[in-house]
Amino acid sequence: METQTPKRDDRVPTRALLVFGVLTFSITWSVIGMYVIFPDWATAEFGPISGGHPFFFLATWAPAIAAISLVLYFAGPSGLGLFVSRLVLWRCPHGWVGFILVVIPIVFVIGSLLKSGPLLAPLPPEGIVGPITVLFLMLFLGPVEEFGWRGFAQPILQRHVAPIWAGTIIGLVWGIWHLPAFSLSTTVFAGWDFFPFLVGNVTLAILVTPIFNSSRGSLLWPMLFHWQLINPFWPDAQPYDTWILVGVTILVVWWNRDTMFTRRKAVTRVIPHHSTSVVTQGRSAL
């Protein structure tokens, strides 16, 4: 039984979540939809869309663009500064750090071995420079989404529902948001089945939830988590990686059942108090 209701953020209201969703889908679906509905015209005018195309960045950054715009609207530049300061909330239980840095790669390795694949993704003929470049590029793609999903949507949802349900909702929305990309032959999504992908998104959104709450709303660790998922050095492990992660997530939820099914320790502020800033974290670590 809950004995305490989390303190609400008094600057970004719950109603902003609906606007966030509308903005996020409008930006991404209009950009990708242009290539799906008018492929010849869009390609002739703007070039074929791929992972390095500016429009691909725009579509990927839509959750962050929506979140930052709304924080500016409701809280101004000072509020945006506090929001962005969540990037440097570095304190996190060591177990979760190890999970991100070690367990996630092991999942990909095991999944690859189950399909008789390699331990690591094969290097291209030109050597290691290419994958390192892609790894750096990936840092500015998927992880940037976390400004929106974990930075904005997760705290607002956790004002009203337990973390496991907040993660589930975000995972469903996150998966559906990707749907137009499955119609683009120039992206990796074209070769994937949507349903396993959706299951994977829900699984990952639930899995990152205790990491997010344990780090007091840090954006750093969810971003690193996201980065590990798209690390080009990890081998292709589909579909086994998804099902392994489902099993891992079930274990994680059970192990953290005291906090996953209650809002008592859930992060509910989009804009943190000054007391949760990196300055305070640094002082408390001395």
C-alpha positions as CSV (number, residue, x, y, z in Angstrom):
1,M,0.0,0.0,0.0
2,E,1.4,3.4,-1.0
3,T,2.1,5.7,1.9
4,Q,3.4,8.7,-0.1
5,T,2.4,10.4,-3.3
6,P,5.3,11.6,-5.3
7,K,5.7,15.4,-5.5
8,R,4.6,16.7,-8.8
9,D,6.4,19.0,-11.1
10,D,4.7,22.4,-10.9
11,R,6.1,23.8,-14.1
12,V,5.4,21.2,-16.7
13,P,1.7,20.1,-16.5
14,T,0.4,16.7,-17.3
15,R,-1.6,18.1,-20.3
16,A,1.8,18.8,-22.0
17,L,2.2,15.0,-22.6
18,L,-0.6,15.1,-25.2
19,V,1.1,18.0,-27.0
20,F,4.4,16.1,-26.8
21,G,2.9,13.1,-28.5
22,V,1.2,15.2,-31.3
23,L,4.4,17.1,-32.0
24,T,6.6,14.0,-32.0
25,F,4.4,12.0,-34.4
26,S,3.7,15.0,-36.6
27,I,7.4,15.7,-37.2
28,T,8.5,12.1,-37.7
29,W,5.5,10.9,-39.7
30,S,5.4,13.9,-42.0
31,V,9.1,13.6,-42.8
32,I,9.1,9.8,-43.3
33,G,5.6,9.9,-44.8
34,M,6.8,12.2,-47.6
35,Y,9.2,9.4,-48.7
36,V,6.6,6.7,-48.3
37,I,3.7,8.5,-50.2
38,F,5.8,10.4,-52.7
39,P,9.0,8.4,-53.0
40,D,10.1,9.5,-56.4
41,W,9.4,13.2,-55.8
42,A,11.0,13.2,-52.3
43,T,14.1,11.4,-53.6
44,A,14.5,13.7,-56.6
45,E,14.1,16.9,-54.4
46,F,16.0,15.9,-51.3
47,G,18.0,12.8,-52.2
48,P,17.4,9.2,-50.9
49,I,16.9,9.1,-47.1
50,S,19.2,7.0,-45.1
51,G,20.9,7.0,-41.7
52,G,23.1,10.0,-42.5
53,H,20.4,12.1,-44.2
54,P,19.5,15.4,-42.4
55,F,15.8,14.4,-42.6
56,F,16.6,11.1,-40.9
57,F,18.2,13.1,-38.0
58,L,15.1,15.3,-37.9
59,A,12.7,12.4,-37.8
60,T,14.8,10.7,-35.1
61,W,15.2,13.8,-33.0
62,A,11.4,14.5,-33.0
63,P,10.9,13.4,-29.4
64,A,13.8,15.6,-28.2
65,I,12.6,18.6,-30.3
66,A,9.1,18.2,-28.9
67,A,10.3,17.9,-25.3
68,I,12.8,20.8,-25.4
69,S,10.2,23.0,-27.1
70,L,7.6,22.3,-24.4
71,V,10.1,22.8,-21.5
72,L,11.0,26.2,-23.0
73,Y,7.3,27.1,-23.3
74,F,6.4,26.1,-19.7
75,A,9.6,26.8,-17.8
76,G,11.7,29.2,-19.9
77,P,15.5,29.1,-20.4
78,S,16.2,28.5,-16.7
79,G,13.9,25.5,-16.7
80,L,15.6,24.2,-19.9
81,G,19.0,24.5,-18.2
82,L,17.8,22.3,-15.3
83,F,16.2,19.8,-17.7
84,V,19.4,19.5,-19.7
85,S,21.4,19.1,-16.4
86,R,19.9,15.7,-16.1
87,L,22.5,14.7,-18.7
88,V,25.1,14.9,-16.0
89,L,23.4,13.1,-13.2
90,W,26.0,10.4,-13.2
91,R,25.4,8.6,-9.9
92,C,23.8,5.2,-10.5
93,P,23.9,1.9,-8.6
94,H,26.9,-0.1,-9.7
95,G,24.7,-3.0,-10.7
96,W,22.9,-1.0,-13.3
97,V,26.2,0.4,-14.7
98,G,27.5,-3.2,-15.1
99,F,24.2,-4.2,-16.6
100,I,24.5,-1.6,-19.3
101,L,28.2,-2.1,-20.0
102,V,28.4,-5.9,-19.7
103,V,25.0,-7.7,-19.7
104,I,23.6,-5.9,-22.8
105,P,26.6,-6.9,-25.0
106,I,26.4,-10.5,-23.6
107,V,22.8,-10.7,-24.7
108,F,23.8,-9.9,-28.3
109,V,26.7,-12.4,-28.2
110,I,24.5,-15.2,-26.9
111,G,21.8,-14.4,-29.4
112,S,24.3,-14.5,-32.2
113,L,25.8,-17.8,-31.1
114,L,22.3,-19.3,-30.9
115,K,22.0,-18.7,-34.6
116,S,25.6,-19.8,-35.3
117,G,26.8,-16.3,-35.7
118,P,30.0,-14.5,-34.7
119,L,31.0,-13.1,-31.3
120,L,31.3,-9.7,-32.8
121,A,30.0,-8.1,-36.0
122,P,32.4,-8.7,-38.8
123,L,34.6,-5.8,-39.7
124,P,34.2,-4.3,-43.2
125,P,37.1,-4.6,-45.7
126,E,38.3,-1.1,-44.9
127,G,38.9,-2.0,-41.3
128,I,37.8,-0.7,-37.9
129,V,37.5,3.0,-38.8
130,G,34.1,2.6,-40.4
131,P,32.4,1.0,-37.4
132,I,34.0,3.5,-35.0
133,T,32.6,6.3,-37.2
134,V,29.2,4.7,-37.2
135,L,29.4,4.2,-33.4
136,F,30.1,7.9,-33.0
137,L,27.2,8.8,-35.4
138,M,24.8,6.6,-33.5
139,L,25.5,8.6,-30.3
140,F,23.7,11.5,-32.0
141,L,20.7,9.5,-33.3
142,G,18.8,7.0,-31.1
143,P,20.2,8.2,-27.7
144,V,18.9,11.8,-28.4
145,E,15.4,10.4,-28.4
146,E,15.7,9.9,-24.6
147,F,15.2,13.6,-24.0
148,G,11.6,12.9,-25.0
149,W,10.8,9.4,-23.9
150,R,12.6,9.2,-20.6
151,G,13.3,12.9,-20.1
152,F,9.7,14.1,-20.7
153,A,7.1,11.4,-21.0
154,Q,8.3,9.0,-18.3
155,P,8.2,11.5,-15.4
156,I,4.7,12.7,-16.4
157,L,3.3,9.3,-16.7
158,Q,4.7,8.2,-13.4
159,R,2.7,10.9,-11.7
160,H,-0.4,8.8,-12.4
161,V,0.7,5.2,-12.9
162,A,3.3,2.8,-11.5
163,P,6.7,2.7,-13.4
164,I,6.0,-0.7,-15.0
165,W,2.8,0.7,-16.7
166,A,4.6,4.0,-17.6
167,G,7.3,1.9,-19.3
168,T,4.7,-0.3,-21.1
169,I,2.9,2.8,-22.4
170,I,6.0,4.4,-23.6
171,G,7.2,1.2,-25.2
172,L,4.0,0.8,-27.2
173,V,4.0,4.5,-28.3
174,W,7.7,4.3,-29.1
175,G,7.2,1.2,-31.3
176,I,4.2,2.6,-33.2
177,W,6.2,5.8,-33.7
178,H,8.7,3.8,-35.8
179,L,6.0,2.3,-38.0
180,P,6.4,4.4,-41.1
181,A,10.1,3.5,-41.3
182,F,9.2,-0.1,-42.0
183,S,8.0,1.1,-45.4
184,L,11.3,2.6,-46.3
185,S,13.6,0.3,-48.3
186,T,16.6,2.6,-47.6
187,T,16.5,1.9,-43.8
188,V,17.3,-1.2,-41.7
189,F,13.6,-1.4,-40.6
190,A,12.6,-2.6,-44.1
191,G,13.9,-6.0,-43.5
192,W,12.3,-6.5,-40.0
193,D,8.9,-7.7,-38.9
194,F,7.0,-5.1,-36.9
195,F,5.5,-7.3,-34.2
196,P,8.7,-8.6,-32.8
197,F,10.1,-5.1,-33.0
198,L,7.1,-3.8,-31.0
199,V,7.6,-6.5,-28.4
200,G,11.2,-5.5,-28.2
201,N,10.4,-1.8,-27.8
202,V,8.0,-2.5,-24.9
203,T,10.6,-4.8,-23.3
204,L,13.3,-2.2,-23.5
205,A,11.1,0.6,-22.2
206,I,10.3,-1.5,-19.2
207,L,13.9,-2.6,-18.7
208,V,15.3,0.9,-18.7
209,T,12.6,2.2,-16.3
210,P,14.4,1.0,-13.0
211,I,17.7,2.3,-14.3
212,F,16.0,5.7,-14.9
213,N,14.4,5.8,-11.5
214,S,17.4,4.5,-9.6
215,S,19.5,7.2,-11.1
216,R,17.0,9.9,-10.0
217,G,15.9,10.8,-13.5
218,S,19.3,10.8,-15.1
219,L,19.3,11.1,-18.9
220,L,22.9,9.9,-19.1
221,W,22.3,6.2,-18.3
222,P,19.2,5.7,-20.5
223,M,21.2,7.3,-23.3
224,L,24.1,4.9,-22.8
225,F,21.6,2.1,-22.6
226,H,20.1,3.1,-25.9
227,W,23.6,3.5,-27.4
228,Q,24.5,0.0,-26.5
229,L,21.4,-1.3,-28.3
230,I,22.6,0.1,-31.6
231,N,26.3,-0.4,-31.1
232,P,27.6,-1.6,-34.6
233,F,30.2,-3.8,-32.9
234,W,27.6,-6.1,-31.5
235,P,26.6,-9.0,-33.8
236,D,23.2,-9.5,-35.4
237,A,21.3,-11.5,-32.9
238,Q,17.7,-11.3,-34.1
239,P,15.3,-12.7,-33.1
240,Y,17.0,-14.3,-30.2
241,D,18.2,-11.0,-28.6
242,T,14.5,-9.9,-28.3
243,W,13.4,-13.1,-26.6
244,I,16.5,-13.2,-24.3
245,L,15.7,-9.6,-23.3
246,V,12.1,-10.5,-22.6
247,G,13.3,-13.1,-20.1
248,V,15.8,-10.7,-18.6
249,T,13.1,-8.1,-18.2
250,I,10.8,-10.5,-16.4
251,L,13.6,-11.2,-13.9
252,V,14.4,-7.5,-13.5
253,V,10.8,-6.6,-12.9
254,W,10.5,-9.4,-10.3
255,W,13.7,-8.4,-8.6
256,N,12.6,-4.7,-8.5
257,R,8.9,-5.4,-7.8
258,D,8.9,-3.2,-4.7
259,T,9.6,-0.1,-6.9
260,M,8.1,-1.2,-10.3
261,F,4.6,-1.5,-9.0
262,T,4.4,1.6,-6.8
263,R,5.0,5.3,-7.4
264,R,6.6,6.0,-4.1
265,K,10.2,6.2,-5.5
266,A,9.3,7.1,-9.0
267,V,10.7,10.2,-10.7
268,T,7.9,12.5,-11.5
269,R,9.6,15.8,-12.3
270,V,10.5,16.8,-15.8
271,I,12.5,19.7,-14.4
272,P,14.5,18.6,-11.4
273,H,15.0,20.4,-8.1
274,H,18.2,22.2,-7.7
275,S,19.0,19.6,-5.0
276,T,19.2,16.9,-7.7
277,S,21.7,18.8,-9.8
278,V,25.1,17.5,-10.7
279,V,26.6,20.0,-8.2
280,T,24.8,18.4,-5.3
281,Q,25.6,15.0,-6.6
282,G,29.3,15.9,-6.7
283,R,29.3,17.3,-3.2
284,S,27.6,14.3,-1.8
285,A,30.2,12.0,-3.4
286,L,33.0,13.8,-1.7
